[in-house]
Structure formats: structure tokens, C-alpha cells
Amino acid sequence: MQVLQTTPYEYLINYRIKKSLELLGKEKTTISQIALEVGFNDVSHFIQSFKKRMSITPKQYQKQLFSHQNNIQDI
């Protein structure tokens, strides 16, 4: 049996953030919609949790993602 190096709460938050990364790639999805879809009832808690783990906000991540995709399309 393997012991997790995190609390159940932290595991859940990490899982939700991981799922949100997939949804942030959808251009027409808002941060609020993503927060609710992955299980955060409070958007500010989602943003705070995301930034703590990713070192940028969800909106910044989304902008970087689309900027990178646009640069690839320009090639």
C-alpha cells in the first residue's frame, strides 16, 4: 500500500487544477465556468489555488496557451 504525501484536501485541489488545465485550452470557456465545472464554488478560491500551484493565474495561463497556439499557426 502506497501512502500519499499529501492530505485528501490537497489531493482533491490538485486534481481539480489538473482538470482545469484541459478546460483552459477551450477558447470560449470562461474562468468562472471552468472553476464551477471542476468543483470550485468560489472563483476567487479557484484563482488563488491555481496561482499557488502554477505560479500564474488561470487567465495568464490561458493567454500564454493561446499565444503559443497562434505562433504555431503562423509558421
Secondary structure, DSSP 8 states (H G I E B T S, - for coil): ----SS-HHHHHHHHHHHHHHHHTTSTT--HHHHHHHTT-S-HHHHHHHHHHHHSS-HHHHHHHHHHHHHHHHT-
